[in-house]
Every structure is written in C-alpha cells, then in structure tokens.
C-alpha cells in the first residue's frame, strides 16, 4: 500500500541522511521524496512516499523517525 508521510524537520546537516537511513534499516525504498522550506525559518517540509503494506512496520518506521532529533512532527497523509 502506498503510504505518504509529511514531516516537519529542522534544517541541519545530515537530516536527510538520518531520515532515509530509517527506511534503509527496515529495507523499504522511498518512491517519492520532496523537501521544501516552510514558512518558519530553519524548518523544512518533507513529503515521503513509500510502498509499505504492513501497518506494524509503518508504526515502527514512524517511531524510529520520531526519535530523530531533527524531526519536529510526522503525520500520515490519508489519500
């Protein structure tokens, strides 16, 4: 199932690397990735789409992403 996550992240060196590493550790590919500055200074909006069938794996992924110091907020975008 195609899952889309919207993240608010701080603009720091290696933020993108840390976030994509969470997907790598769970062996899931990112099919789409968009990053753009938000209206708040020093904050970026990131949208990630991946094919994740298992709801339990999605919860694990979100938990791993929430542990990242550069991640401010995560929400799953329902289609």
SERO-4910 file (N, C-alpha, C, O; in steps of 0.05 Angstrom, whole numbers):
BEGIN
 pado doro    nc1    nc2    nc3   cac1   cac2   cac3    cc1    cc2    cc3    oc1    oc2    oc3
  Unk    A     17    -23      0      0      0      0     18     25      0     37     26     15
  Unk    A     11     44    -17     26     69    -18     20     86      6     -3     92     12
  Unk    A     41     93     21     39    110     45     53    136     40     75    137     29
  Unk    A     41    158     49     53    184     46     56    196     74     36    198     89
  Unk    A     80    204     81     86    217    107     94    246    102    110    252     85
  Unk    A     83    263    119     91    292    118    107    297    144     97    292    166
  Unk    A    131    306    141    149    312    164    156    341    164    160    354    143
  Unk    A    158    352    188    170    378    193    197    373    205    198    360    226
  Unk    A    218    383    193    245    377    202    261    403    204    255    423    190
  Unk    A    281    402    221    299    425    223    320    424    200    327    403    191
  Unk    A    328    448    191    348    449    170    376    445    183    388    464    193
  Unk    A    385    421    183    411    414    194    426    396    174    414    382    158
  Unk    A    452    397    176    469    379    160    462    350    168    459    344    192
  Unk    A    459    333    149    453    304    152    425    297    160    420    273    166
  Unk    A    406    316    161    378    309    167    367    289    147    355    269    155
  Unk    A    371    295    122    361    277    101    373    249    103    359    229    100
  Unk    A    399    248    109    412    222    112    401    206    135    396    182    132
  Unk    A    396    219    157    385    205    180    357    194    175    350    172    183
  Unk    A    341    210    162    313    202    156    313    179    136    299    159    140
  Unk    A    328    181    115    328    159     95    340    134    106    333    112     98
  Unk    A    359    137    125    371    113    138    350     96    153    353     72    155
  Unk    A    330    109    164    309     94    178    294     76    158    287     53    165
  Unk    A    290     85    133    278     68    113    297     45    105    288     23    101
  Unk    A    322     52    102    342     32     94    344      9    115    344    -14    108
  Unk    A    344     17    141    346     -4    162    322    -23    161    325    -46    168
  Unk    A    299    -13    153    275    -30    151    272    -43    123    253    -57    118
  Unk    A    291    -37    105    292    -47     78    267    -39     62    255    -56     48
  Unk    A    260    -14     63    239     -2     46    250     20     29    266     36     38
  Unk    A    242     20      4    250     41    -15    232     65    -13    208     62     -9
  Unk    A    243     88    -16    227    112    -19    221    116    -48    239    117    -65
  Unk    A    195    118    -55    188    121    -83    186    151    -91    191    157   -114
  Unk    A    179    168    -72    179    197    -78    189    212    -53    184    204    -30
  Unk    A    204    233    -58    215    250    -36    215    279    -45    227    286    -66
  Unk    A    202    296    -29    201    324    -35    208    339    -10    198    334     12
  Unk    A    227    359    -12    234    375     11    233    404      1    244    411    -20
  Unk    A    220    421     18    219    449     11    219    465     37    210    455     58
  Unk    A    228    490     36    227    507     60    199    512     69    181    515     53
  Unk    A    194    513     95    168    520    106    167    550    110    186    565    105
  Unk    A    144    559    120    141    588    126    157    595    151    161    619    156
  Unk    A    165    575    167    181    580    191    211    579    185    220    561    171
  Unk    A    226    598    194    254    599    189    268    575    202    263    569    225
  Unk    A    286    562    187    301    539    197    286    513    197    296    493    207
  Unk    A    262    512    186    245    488    185    239    482    156    234    499    140
  Unk    A    239    456    149    232    447    122    208    428    124    205    413    144
  Unk    A    193    427    103    171    408    100    181    386     82    192    391     60
  Unk    A    178    361     90    187    338     75    163    319     71    149    313     89
  Unk    A    160    311     46    139    291     40    152    267     28    167    268      8
  Unk    A    147    244     40    159    219     32    137    199     26    118    195     41
  Unk    A    140    186      3    121    165     -5    136    139     -8    157    138    -20
  Unk    A    125    118      4    137     91      2    115     70      1     92     75     11
  Unk    A    121     47     -9    102     25    -11    106      8     14    125     -8     15
  Unk    A     89     11     34     91     -3     59     64    -17     64     44     -3     70
  Unk    A     63    -43     62     38    -58     65     30    -62     94      7    -60    101
  Unk    A     50    -68    110     45    -76    138     42    -52    156     60    -35    159
  Unk    A     19    -51    170     13    -29    188     33    -28    212     41     -7    221
  Unk    A     41    -51    221     60    -53    243     87    -41    236    100    -27    251
  Unk    A     96    -47    211    121    -36    201    119     -6    199    138      9    205
  Unk    A     97      4    190     93     33    188     95     46    216    108     67    218
  Unk    A     83     34    236     85     45    263    114     44    273    122     63    287
  Unk    A    129     23    267    157     22    275    173     44    261    189     57    273
  Unk    A    168     48    235    182     68    220    176     96    232    194    112    235
  Unk    A    151    102    237    144    128    249    157    131    276    166    153    283
  Unk    A    158    110    292    171    112    318    201    118    315    212    134    330
  Unk    A    214    105    295    242    110    290    247    139    281    266    152    289
  Unk    A    229    148    264    232    176    254    228    196    277    241    217    278
  Unk    A    209    190    294    203    208    317    227    210    336    230    230    350
  Unk    A    244    190    337    268    190    354    290    209    343    308    217    358
  Unk    A    288    216    318    308    233    306    305    261    317    283    272    318
  Unk    A    327    272    326    327    299    339    318    321    319    307    341    327
  Unk    A    323    317    293    316    337    273    287    336    264    278    354    250
  Unk    A    272    315    273    244    313    265    227    326    286    228    320    310
  Unk    A    211    345    277    193    360    295    165    348    296    154    345    318
  Unk    A    155    339    273    128    328    272    126    310    248    138    314    227
  Unk    A    109    289    251    103    270    230     74    265    229     61    262    250
  Unk    A     63    264    205     35    256    202     32    240    176     45    246    156
  Unk    A     15    220    177     10    204    153    -12    219    138    -33    226    149
  Unk    A     -8    223    112    -27    236     95    -45    215     84    -36    197     69
  Unk    A    -71    217     90    -91    197     80   -100    206     53   -107    229     48
  Unk    A   -100    187     34   -109    193      7   -139    191      4   -149    195    -18
***
